[in-house]
């Protein structure tokens, strides 16, 4: 069963981490990888439409872990794709861009939508449409100084920082006001990593986020 927008948002905020899976994360690999991350304290997972069998993988993860995981779809670039992923049971939807028609459709379904924004104008426009979470992208490339400058006047908004993320800058962004870090490559790799490498990266990131929240 799909979560409401508020339920999914609460889980993302509590976790502070959204693990992304891009590439050959077919259903069995996605389930195995998510199981390892769950054991390490990460329970929000984003499959991506530009991957191999993304909808089947998303549904397999949801079926395997049920309410223990919040499972959504990223790289959703048009309304037709949004309809497909919501029909398949996505708990949330993420995009690298702010597209008002996609945002409007998903918000109207009471599903968490995190559109990609880079500028204050995009952030304000998306927030005014009822978005609960903004994906600041690609903030890793722009850096912490950019985030602080943007967050200053927009501190009432909720940001997830994505794009070029690792344990070090995730800590910085959360210390500076972001509610979560979203990352694929640094955390989950390319579907070929050993279990031990995935587990090690998860532990490093969880510790970084917990440390940032304690400061």
C-alpha positions in Angstrom: 0.0 0.0 0.0 1.3 3.4 -0.9 2.2 5.8 1.9 0.6 9.3 2.2 2.8 12.2 1.5 3.2 13.0 5.2 4.0 9.4 6.1 6.8 9.2 3.5 8.1 12.7 4.4 8.3 11.7 8.1 10.3 8.6 7.3 12.7 10.6 5.1 13.2 13.2 7.8 13.7 10.6 10.5 16.2 8.6 8.4 18.1 11.6 7.0 19.2 9.3 4.2 17.6 8.3 0.9 19.6 5.6 -0.8 19.4 5.7 -4.6 19.9 2.8 -7.0 20.9 3.6 -10.6 22.0 1.0 -13.0 21.7 -2.8 -13.1 19.8 -3.1 -9.9 17.4 -5.8 -11.1 14.8 -7.1 -8.6 17.0 -9.7 -6.8 20.0 -7.4 -6.5 17.8 -4.5 -5.4 16.2 -6.6 -2.7 19.5 -7.9 -1.4 21.1 -4.4 -1.4 18.1 -2.9 0.4 18.2 -5.7 3.0 21.8 -4.8 3.8 21.0 -1.1 4.1 18.0 -1.8 6.3 20.3 -3.8 8.7 22.5 -0.7 8.9 19.7 1.7 9.7 18.8 3.1 6.2 15.1 2.5 5.3 14.3 5.0 2.4 15.1 3.7 -1.0 14.8 5.4 -4.4 14.9 3.3 -7.6 15.4 5.2 -10.8 13.6 5.1 -14.1 16.8 5.2 -16.1 17.9 1.8 -14.6 17.3 -1.8 -15.5 13.8 -3.1 -14.6 13.1 -0.2 -12.2 9.4 -0.7 -11.6 9.8 -4.5 -11.1 12.7 -3.7 -8.7 10.7 -1.2 -6.8 7.8 -3.6 -6.4 10.1 -6.4 -5.3 11.6 -4.3 -2.6 8.2 -3.1 -1.4 6.9 -6.7 -1.4 9.9 -8.0 0.6 10.1 -5.3 3.3 6.6 -3.9 3.5 6.1 -1.1 6.1 9.8 -1.4 7.2 10.8 0.5 4.1 9.8 3.7 2.2 10.3 2.9 -1.4 10.0 5.4 -4.2 11.0 6.2 -7.8 13.4 8.8 -9.1 14.2 10.3 -12.5 10.5 10.7 -13.2 10.4 13.2 -16.0 6.8 13.4 -17.3 3.2 12.9 -16.2 2.8 9.6 -18.0 5.7 8.1 -16.1 4.4 9.5 -12.9 1.1 7.7 -13.5 3.0 4.5 -14.1 5.1 4.6 -11.0 2.2 5.6 -8.8 0.1 2.8 -10.3 3.0 0.5 -9.3 2.9 1.6 -5.7 5.7 4.2 -5.3 5.7 5.7 -1.9 7.4 8.9 -3.2 8.6 10.4 -6.5 11.8 12.3 -7.2 12.9 14.2 -10.3 16.1 16.0 -11.2 14.0 19.0 -12.4 11.0 21.1 -11.4 8.2 20.4 -13.8 4.9 22.0 -12.6 2.6 19.5 -14.4 4.4 16.5 -12.8 4.4 18.2 -9.4 0.7 19.1 -9.6 -0.3 15.6 -10.6 1.6 13.9 -7.8 0.7 16.3 -5.1 -2.9 15.9 -6.0 -2.6 12.2 -5.3 -1.3 12.8 -1.8 2.1 11.3 -2.6 5.4 12.8 -1.6 7.0 14.7 -4.5 10.6 15.9 -4.3 11.2 18.0 -7.5 14.8 19.0 -8.4 15.5 22.7 -7.8 18.7 24.7 -8.0 17.6 28.3 -7.7 15.5 30.2 -5.1 12.9 31.0 -7.8 12.4 27.3 -8.5 12.3 26.5 -4.8 9.6 29.1 -4.0 7.5 28.1 -7.1 7.6 24.4 -6.1 7.0 25.1 -2.4 3.9 27.2 -3.3 2.5 24.2 -5.1 2.3 22.2 -1.9 5.6 20.3 -2.1 6.8 19.1 1.3 10.4 18.3 0.2 12.7 19.9 -2.3 15.6 18.0 -3.9 18.4 20.5 -4.1 20.3 19.3 -7.2 23.1 19.0 -8.1 24.2 20.6 -4.8 27.3 18.5 -4.3 28.9 20.3 -7.3 27.8 23.7 -6.2 29.0 23.2 -2.6 28.1 24.1 1.0 28.5 27.8 0.5 25.8 27.9 -2.2 23.5 25.9 0.1 24.0 28.2 3.0 23.4 31.3 0.9 20.2 29.8 -0.5 18.9 28.3 2.8 19.3 31.6 4.6 16.2 33.3 3.3 14.4 29.9 2.6 15.0 28.2 6.0 11.3 27.4 6.3 11.5 25.0 3.4 12.7 21.4 3.7 15.6 20.4 1.5 17.1 17.0 0.5 20.6 17.5 -0.9 21.5 15.4 -4.0 24.1 15.2 -6.7 27.8 14.6 -6.0 27.2 13.5 -2.4 29.4 11.6 -0.1 29.8 11.1 3.7 31.7 14.4 4.2 29.5 16.8 2.4 26.3 15.0 3.6 27.4 15.8 7.1 28.0 19.5 6.2 24.6 19.9 4.5 22.7 18.4 7.4 24.6 20.4 9.9 23.6 23.5 7.8 19.9 22.7 7.7 19.1 20.0 5.1 16.8 17.3 6.5 18.3 14.5 4.4 21.0 13.5 1.9 20.1 11.6 -1.2 22.9 9.6 -2.8 23.4 6.7 -5.2 26.9 6.3 -6.5 28.9 6.8 -3.3 26.6 4.8 -1.2 25.3 2.0 -3.4 27.7 1.8 -6.3 26.8 0.1 -9.6 25.2 -3.2 -8.5 28.5 -5.0 -8.6 29.8 -4.1 -5.1 30.4 -6.8 -2.5 28.1 -7.0 0.5 30.9 -5.9 2.8 31.6 -2.7 0.7 28.0 -1.8 0.7 27.6 -2.4 4.4 30.8 -0.4 5.1 29.6 2.6 3.1 26.2 2.5 4.9 27.8 2.5 8.3 30.1 5.4 7.4 27.1 7.4 6.1 24.8 6.6 9.0 27.5 7.6 11.5 28.1 10.9 9.6 24.4 11.8 9.6 24.0 11.0 13.3 27.1 13.0 14.1 25.8 16.0 12.1 22.5 15.9 14.0 24.3 15.8 17.4 26.4 18.9 16.6 
